[in-house]
Amino acid sequence: MAAHNELGKWGEDIAVAFLEEKGYRILERDWKSGHHDLDIVALDGNTLVIVEVKTRRNRLFGDPEEAIDYKKRRSLASAINHYVKLHSCRCDIRFDIISIVGMIGTEPQIDHITDVALI
């Protein structure tokens, strides 16, 4: 596996552990359907939470969440819509971002940004 893929997998593992520690129930990881994909789908009480995870080694080129540009947000909105319709979800839905900064084997910096507007 390429180093950047290992870092991304590590970041998602950290994010899942972080969410579970806060009481979230993880429903899906790396959900894919056609060209749609979501990093984490979880429940926070009765709210369906879609979480995009961004992992970086450092902040030299900005905060990880800054990589979620307009095009990525549109893609996420489409994927969330597809997921909700596919699973006939009838609950509140929220979009969160978890940014992880660090290296494998170190203590990461974790930022959990809740209820982010997609577009």
CYANA upper distance limits for C-alpha pairs under 8 A (distance plus 0.5 A):
  1 MET  CA      5 ASN  CA      6.82
  1 MET  CA      6 GLU  CA      6.93
  2 ALA  CA      6 GLU  CA      6.85
  3 ALA  CA      7 LEU  CA      6.72
  4 HIS  CA      8 GLY  CA      6.68
  5 ASN  CA      9 LYS  CA      6.64
  6 GLU  CA     10 TRP  CA      6.56
  7 LEU  CA     11 GLY  CA      6.62
  7 LEU  CA     55 THR  CA      7.47
  7 LEU  CA     56 ARG  CA      8.20
  7 LEU  CA    103 MET  CA      7.80
  7 LEU  CA    104 ILE  CA      7.23
  8 GLY  CA     12 GLU  CA      6.74
  8 GLY  CA     54 LYS  CA      7.94
  8 GLY  CA     55 THR  CA      6.32
  9 LYS  CA     13 ASP  CA      6.68
 10 TRP  CA     14 ILE  CA      6.73
 10 TRP  CA    104 ILE  CA      7.29
 11 GLY  CA     15 ALA  CA      6.64
 11 GLY  CA     53 VAL  CA      7.63
 11 GLY  CA     54 LYS  CA      7.82
 11 GLY  CA     55 THR  CA      6.00
 11 GLY  CA    100 ILE  CA      6.56
 12 GLU  CA     16 VAL  CA      6.61
 12 GLU  CA     39 ASP  CA      8.08
 12 GLU  CA     53 VAL  CA      6.77
 13 ASP  CA     17 ALA  CA      6.78
 14 ILE  CA     18 PHE  CA      6.58
 15 ALA  CA     19 LEU  CA      6.63
 15 ALA  CA     53 VAL  CA      7.66
 15 ALA  CA     98 ILE  CA      7.21
 15 ALA  CA    100 ILE  CA      8.34
 16 VAL  CA     20 GLU  CA      6.57
 16 VAL  CA     26 ILE  CA      7.89
 16 VAL  CA     40 ILE  CA      8.25
 17 ALA  CA     21 GLU  CA      6.57
 18 PHE  CA     22 LYS  CA      7.00
 19 LEU  CA     23 GLY  CA      6.99
 19 LEU  CA     24 TYR  CA      5.85
 19 LEU  CA     25 ARG  CA      8.34
 20 GLU  CA     24 TYR  CA      5.43
 20 GLU  CA     25 ARG  CA      6.83
 20 GLU  CA     26 ILE  CA      7.75
 23 GLY  CA     44 ASP  CA      7.64
 24 TYR  CA     42 ALA  CA      6.77
 24 TYR  CA     43 LEU  CA      6.02
 24 TYR  CA     44 ASP  CA      5.39
 24 TYR  CA     45 GLY  CA      7.84
 25 ARG  CA     42 ALA  CA      5.88
 25 ARG  CA     43 LEU  CA      5.55
 25 ARG  CA     44 ASP  CA      7.24
 26 ILE  CA     40 ILE  CA      7.76
 26 ILE  CA     41 VAL  CA      6.71
 26 ILE  CA     42 ALA  CA      4.79
 26 ILE  CA     43 LEU  CA      6.99
 27 LEU  CA     40 ILE  CA      8.17
 27 LEU  CA     41 VAL  CA      5.97
 27 LEU  CA     42 ALA  CA      5.55
 27 LEU  CA     43 LEU  CA      7.64
 28 GLU  CA     39 ASP  CA      8.45
 28 GLU  CA     40 ILE  CA      6.18
 28 GLU  CA     41 VAL  CA      5.43
 28 GLU  CA     42 ALA  CA      7.32
 29 ARG  CA     38 LEU  CA      7.93
 29 ARG  CA     39 ASP  CA      6.13
 29 ARG  CA     40 ILE  CA      5.19
 29 ARG  CA     41 VAL  CA      7.03
 30 ASP  CA     37 ASP  CA      7.15
 30 ASP  CA     38 LEU  CA      6.16
 30 ASP  CA     39 ASP  CA      5.08
 30 ASP  CA     40 ILE  CA      6.77
 31 TRP  CA     37 ASP  CA      5.90
 31 TRP  CA     38 LEU  CA      5.66
 31 TRP  CA     39 ASP  CA      6.96
 31 TRP  CA     40 ILE  CA      7.79
 31 TRP  CA     41 VAL  CA      8.36
 32 LYS  CA     36 HIS  CA      6.11
 32 LYS  CA     37 ASP  CA      4.81
 32 LYS  CA     38 LEU  CA      7.13
 33 SER  CA     37 ASP  CA      6.92
 36 HIS  CA     75 SER  CA      8.01
 36 HIS  CA     76 LEU  CA      8.27
 36 HIS  CA     78 SER  CA      7.86
 36 HIS  CA     79 ALA  CA      5.29
 36 HIS  CA     82 HIS  CA      8.20
 37 ASP  CA     76 LEU  CA      8.17
 37 ASP  CA     79 ALA  CA      6.59
 38 LEU  CA     50 ILE  CA      7.78
 38 LEU  CA     51 VAL  CA      7.95
 38 LEU  CA     52 GLU  CA      7.43
 38 LEU  CA     76 LEU  CA      7.79
 38 LEU  CA     79 ALA  CA      7.39
 38 LEU  CA     80 ILE  CA      8.13
 39 ASP  CA     50 ILE  CA      8.24
 39 ASP  CA     51 VAL  CA      6.72
 39 ASP  CA     52 GLU  CA      5.97
 39 ASP  CA     53 VAL  CA      6.97
 40 ILE  CA     50 ILE  CA      6.43
 40 ILE  CA     51 VAL  CA      5.53
 40 ILE  CA     52 GLU  CA      7.18
 40 ILE  CA     53 VAL  CA      8.37
 41 VAL  CA     48 LEU  CA      7.69
 41 VAL  CA     49 VAL  CA      6.34
 41 VAL  CA     50 ILE  CA      5.24
 41 VAL  CA     51 VAL  CA      6.78
 42 ALA  CA     48 LEU  CA      6.44
 42 ALA  CA     49 VAL  CA      5.62
 42 ALA  CA     50 ILE  CA      6.97
 42 ALA  CA     51 VAL  CA      8.25
 43 LEU  CA     47 THR  CA      6.08
 43 LEU  CA     48 LEU  CA      5.29
 43 LEU  CA     49 VAL  CA      6.24
 44 ASP  CA     48 LEU  CA      7.02
 44 ASP  CA     49 VAL  CA      7.15
 46 ASN  CA     91 CYS  CA      7.30
 46 ASN  CA     92 ASP  CA      7.65
 47 THR  CA     91 CYS  CA      6.69
 47 THR  CA     92 ASP  CA      5.41
 47 THR  CA     93 ILE  CA      6.11
 47 THR  CA     94 ARG  CA      7.46
 48 LEU  CA     91 CYS  CA      7.24
 48 LEU  CA     92 ASP  CA      6.62
 48 LEU  CA     93 ILE  CA      5.20
 48 LEU  CA     94 ARG  CA      6.74
 49 VAL  CA     93 ILE  CA      6.32
 49 VAL  CA     94 ARG  CA      5.31
 49 VAL  CA     95 PHE  CA      6.25
 49 VAL  CA     96 ASP  CA      7.37
 50 ILE  CA     80 ILE  CA      7.97
 50 ILE  CA     93 ILE  CA      8.12
 50 ILE  CA     94 ARG  CA      6.78
 50 ILE  CA     95 PHE  CA      5.40
 50 ILE  CA     96 ASP  CA      6.66
 51 VAL  CA     95 PHE  CA      6.48
 51 VAL  CA     96 ASP  CA      5.28
 51 VAL  CA     97 ILE  CA      5.91
 51 VAL  CA     98 ILE  CA      7.37
 52 GLU  CA     95 PHE  CA      8.40
 52 GLU  CA     96 ASP  CA      6.98
 52 GLU  CA     97 ILE  CA      5.39
 52 GLU  CA     98 ILE  CA      6.83
 53 VAL  CA     97 ILE  CA      6.41
 53 VAL  CA     98 ILE  CA      5.40
 53 VAL  CA     99 SER  CA      6.35
 53 VAL  CA    100 ILE  CA      8.02
 54 LYS  CA     64 PRO  CA      5.89
 54 LYS  CA     65 GLU  CA      6.64
 54 LYS  CA     67 ALA  CA      8.29
 54 LYS  CA     97 ILE  CA      8.09
 54 LYS  CA     98 ILE  CA      6.91
 54 LYS  CA     99 SER  CA      5.34
 54 LYS  CA    100 ILE  CA      6.71
 55 THR  CA     64 PRO  CA      6.63
 55 THR  CA     99 SER  CA      6.30
 55 THR  CA    100 ILE  CA      5.10
 55 THR  CA    101 VAL  CA      6.32
 55 THR  CA    102 GLY  CA      8.27
 56 ARG  CA     64 PRO  CA      6.54
 56 ARG  CA     99 SER  CA      8.49
 56 ARG  CA    100 ILE  CA      6.87
 56 ARG  CA    101 VAL  CA      5.49
 56 ARG  CA    102 GLY  CA      6.97
 56 ARG  CA    103 MET  CA      8.48
 57 ARG  CA    101 VAL  CA      5.97
 57 ARG  CA    102 GLY  CA      5.20
 57 ARG  CA    103 MET  CA      5.96
 58 ASN  CA    101 VAL  CA      6.13
 58 ASN  CA    102 GLY  CA      6.65
 59 ARG  CA     63 ASP  CA      5.99
 59 ARG  CA     64 PRO  CA      7.85
 59 ARG  CA    101 VAL  CA      7.80
 62 GLY  CA     66 GLU  CA      7.27
 63 ASP  CA     67 ALA  CA      8.28
 63 ASP  CA     99 SER  CA      8.29
 64 PRO  CA     99 SER  CA      6.16
 64 PRO  CA    100 ILE  CA      7.75
 64 PRO  CA    101 VAL  CA      8.02
 65 GLU  CA     97 ILE  CA      7.49
 65 GLU  CA     98 ILE  CA      8.18
 65 GLU  CA     99 SER  CA      6.49
 68 ILE  CA     72 LYS  CA      6.05
 68 ILE  CA     73 ARG  CA      6.87
 69 ASP  CA     73 ARG  CA      6.68
 70 TYR  CA     74 ARG  CA      6.71
 70 TYR  CA    119 ILE  CA      7.67
 71 LYS  CA     75 SER  CA      6.81
 72 LYS  CA     76 LEU  CA      6.60
 73 ARG  CA     77 ALA  CA      6.56
 73 ARG  CA    118 LEU  CA      5.90
 73 ARG  CA    119 ILE  CA      6.94
 74 ARG  CA     78 SER  CA      6.76
 74 ARG  CA    118 LEU  CA      7.70
 74 ARG  CA    119 ILE  CA      7.35
 75 SER  CA     79 ALA  CA      6.72
 76 LEU  CA     80 ILE  CA      6.50
 76 LEU  CA    118 LEU  CA      8.22
 77 ALA  CA     81 ASN  CA      6.60
 77 ALA  CA    118 LEU  CA      7.05
 77 ALA  CA    119 ILE  CA      8.48
 78 SER  CA     82 HIS  CA      6.66
 79 ALA  CA     83 TYR  CA      6.62
 80 ILE  CA     84 VAL  CA      6.58
 81 ASN  CA     85 LYS  CA      6.70
 82 HIS  CA     86 LEU  CA      6.47
 83 TYR  CA     87 HIS  CA      6.60
 84 VAL  CA     88 SER  CA      6.22
 84 VAL  CA     89 CYS  CA      5.61
 85 LYS  CA     89 CYS  CA      7.21
 94 ARG  CA    114 THR  CA      8.23
 94 ARG  CA    115 ASP  CA      5.98
 94 ARG  CA    116 VAL  CA      8.07
 95 PHE  CA    114 THR  CA      7.29
 95 PHE  CA    115 ASP  CA      5.77
 95 PHE  CA    116 VAL  CA      6.01
 95 PHE  CA    117 ALA  CA      7.74
 95 PHE  CA    118 LEU  CA      7.98
 96 ASP  CA    112 HIS  CA      7.68
 96 ASP  CA    113 ILE  CA      6.12
 96 ASP  CA    114 THR  CA      5.01
 96 ASP  CA    115 ASP  CA      5.94
 96 ASP  CA    116 VAL  CA      6.16
 97 ILE  CA    112 HIS  CA      6.47
 97 ILE  CA    113 ILE  CA      5.63
 97 ILE  CA    114 THR  CA      7.09
 97 ILE  CA    116 VAL  CA      7.82
 98 ILE  CA    110 ILE  CA      7.38
 98 ILE  CA    111 ASP  CA      6.08
 98 ILE  CA    112 HIS  CA      5.04
 98 ILE  CA    113 ILE  CA      6.69
 99 SER  CA    109 GLN  CA      8.47
 99 SER  CA    110 ILE  CA      6.31
 99 SER  CA    111 ASP  CA      5.67
 99 SER  CA    112 HIS  CA      7.14
100 ILE  CA    108 PRO  CA      6.75
100 ILE  CA    109 GLN  CA      6.16
100 ILE  CA    110 ILE  CA      5.33
100 ILE  CA    111 ASP  CA      7.16
101 VAL  CA    108 PRO  CA      6.02
101 VAL  CA    109 GLN  CA      5.60
101 VAL  CA    110 ILE  CA      7.23
102 GLY  CA    106 THR  CA      6.98
102 GLY  CA    107 GLU  CA      7.38
102 GLY  CA    108 PRO  CA      5.13
102 GLY  CA    109 GLN  CA      6.97
103 MET  CA    107 GLU  CA      8.32
103 MET  CA    108 PRO  CA      7.54
